[in-house]
Structures are given as structure tokens and as C-alpha cells.
């Protein structure tokens, strides 16, 4: 069963990309007024084009979970497929000294070759549930998913106890 998930927008990337485009417009006006050389202006145009290509075309647009794999759909480059057979743990983000900033709504998937793949879905609990539905051997430590299922299991246990008490009371009568 195929399930699609939207990617949570990263506002910092949007603000940075907007700032780069505004600087391009500023440099265009400086070039037209003669305050900027052609080489400097062309360098900045290429720099802006490369950054815009990366931020708009190379980042995931949506995730599809199907057939024991996650497909990361991108706009301009080929889609990336992640095989869930080789996944070991799905977890909330772990702060590392190598990360400058840890995004709190990320989902990290650790593979058996020690690779870490980060996903940024809008609904983390549903995304985690879809991944665990495809491969039940993955160890899950995603807080949103485990808390939700802990509440559901607690409610089901309570219902079972009530049913057992009712059956016992009917048997004794």
C-alpha cells in the first residue's frame, strides 16, 4: 500500500533564498549604475543560480512509502530510494557535536551500514507508522509515535479488563 507524505518546509532556507534573490536585484541595480564590474556581477548571477537550483530542485518535495522502500521525490534531479530492509532504528533527532543545528521535527533512519538518513515529514507519527508497517523489524524510538500507541494500548487493556470482569460477574450469577 502506497502512502505519500508532504515535506515540512524549512523557513530558514526560504528566508536565505529570498535574501540571495534580493541581493541579486541589488547587485543588478549596482551593475546598471556602473558601480559593479561585469565579472563580479556574472559571478553573483552564477552563485545565485547554483544556490536556487540546489534549494529548489535538489531538496525533497514529498516522501512515498511503498514496497519496503521510501522514495524521496525531488523536482529537478532523480528520486532517491531508501531500502527499508537494511534499516535498523527509526528515531527522533539526536544532538551531535558535528551538527550546528538539530532540527527538532526530523526523523532519523539508521541503516545497518551506520548511515543516517534524515526525513522531515509534516506528520511524523503517521510517517513512522507507515515505515514500521513496511518493515516491522525496525526498532522505534520516535516519541510522538510511541506515546500515541502507548495510549491506545492502555485503552485497549482497560477495555479487556472490563470485559473480563463482566464475564466473571455473569459466570458467578
C-alpha positions in Angstrom: 0.0 0.0 0.0 1.4 3.3 -1.1 1.4 6.3 1.3 2.5 9.8 0.5 3.8 12.4 2.9 4.5 16.1 2.4 7.8 17.6 3.5 7.8 20.1 6.3 9.0 23.4 4.9 12.3 24.8 6.2 11.7 28.5 6.8 15.3 29.3 7.3 16.1 28.0 3.8 13.3 30.1 2.3 14.5 33.3 4.1 18.1 32.6 2.9 16.9 32.0 -0.7 14.8 35.2 -0.6 17.8 37.2 0.7 20.0 35.8 -2.1 17.5 36.9 -4.7 17.1 40.3 -3.1 20.9 40.7 -3.2 20.9 39.7 -6.9 18.4 42.5 -7.6 20.6 44.9 -5.6 23.7 43.9 -7.5 21.8 44.2 -10.8 21.0 47.8 -9.9 24.6 48.4 -9.0 25.8 46.9 -12.3 23.3 49.0 -14.3 24.6 52.2 -12.4 28.2 51.2 -13.2 29.3 50.5 -9.6 29.9 46.8 -10.2 32.1 45.2 -12.8 30.8 42.6 -15.3 33.0 39.8 -13.8 31.6 40.4 -10.3 28.0 40.6 -11.5 28.4 37.3 -13.5 29.9 35.6 -10.5 27.0 36.6 -8.4 24.5 35.5 -11.0 26.1 32.1 -11.2 26.3 31.9 -7.4 22.5 32.7 -7.1 21.6 30.2 -9.9 23.5 27.4 -8.2 22.0 28.1 -4.7 18.5 28.4 -6.2 19.0 25.1 -8.2 20.1 23.3 -5.0 17.4 24.7 -2.7 14.5 24.5 -5.1 15.4 21.4 -7.2 17.6 19.1 -5.1 15.6 19.1 -1.8 12.8 16.5 -1.3 9.2 17.6 -2.2 7.4 14.6 -0.9 8.1 11.1 0.5 6.4 7.9 -0.7 6.5 4.7 1.4 5.7 1.6 -0.6 7.1 -1.9 -1.3 9.6 -1.8 1.7 11.2 1.4 0.5 11.0 5.1 0.9 11.1 7.3 -2.2 12.3 10.9 -1.8 10.8 12.8 -4.7 12.7 15.8 -5.9 11.9 18.4 -8.5 14.9 18.6 -10.8 17.2 15.6 -10.0 16.2 11.9 -9.9 14.3 10.5 -7.0 16.3 8.8 -4.2 15.2 5.4 -3.0 15.9 4.1 0.5 15.6 0.4 1.1 13.9 -0.3 4.4 15.2 -3.9 4.6 18.6 -2.5 5.7 17.1 -0.1 8.3 17.7 -0.8 12.0 16.4 2.1 14.0 14.0 5.0 13.4 14.4 7.7 16.0 13.9 11.4 16.9 16.9 13.6 16.1 19.9 13.1 18.4 22.1 16.1 19.1 25.6 15.5 17.8 28.7 17.7 18.1 29.1 17.7 14.3 25.6 19.3 13.8 25.5 23.0 14.0 21.7 23.0 14.4 19.5 19.9 15.1 16.0 20.3 13.5 13.6 19.1 16.2 11.0 17.8 13.8 13.3 15.5 11.9 13.0 11.7 11.8 16.3 9.8 11.6 16.6 6.4 10.0 19.7 4.5 10.9 20.8 1.8 8.4 22.9 -1.4 9.1 25.9 0.2 7.4 25.8 3.0 10.1 24.4 5.6 7.6 21.9 8.1 9.0 19.1 9.3 6.7 17.0 12.3 7.8 13.4 12.8 6.8 11.3 15.9 7.5 7.6 14.9 7.1 4.7 17.0 8.1 3.1 14.2 10.2 5.9 12.4 12.0 3.7 9.8 13.7 1.9 8.8 10.5 5.2 8.6 8.6 6.8 6.5 11.3 3.7 4.2 11.3 4.0 3.8 7.6 7.7 2.8 7.8 7.0 0.4 10.6 4.1 -1.1 8.6 6.5 -1.9 5.8 9.3 -3.3 8.0 8.3 -4.5 11.4 11.8 -5.3 12.5 12.8 -1.7 12.8 13.3 -0.6 16.4 11.3 2.6 17.0 12.1 5.4 19.5 10.1 8.2 17.9 8.4 9.9 20.9 5.2 11.0 19.0 4.6 7.5 17.7 5.3 5.6 20.8 3.3 7.9 23.1 0.3 7.6 20.8 0.5 3.8 20.7 1.1 3.6 24.4 -2.2 5.5 25.0 -4.1 3.2 22.5 -2.7 0.0 24.1 -3.5 1.3 27.6 -7.1 2.0 26.5 -7.4 -1.5 24.9 -6.0 -3.2 28.1 -8.6 -1.3 30.1 -11.4 -2.4 27.8 -10.2 -6.1 28.1 -10.2 -5.9 31.9 -13.7 -4.5 31.9 -14.9 -7.3 29.6 -13.2 -10.0 31.8 -14.9 -8.5 34.9 -18.2 -8.6 33.2 -17.8 -12.2 32.0 -16.7 -13.2 35.6 -19.7 -11.5 37.1 -22.1 -13.2 34.6 -20.5 -16.6 35.3 -20.8 -16.2 39.0 -24.5 -15.3 38.8 
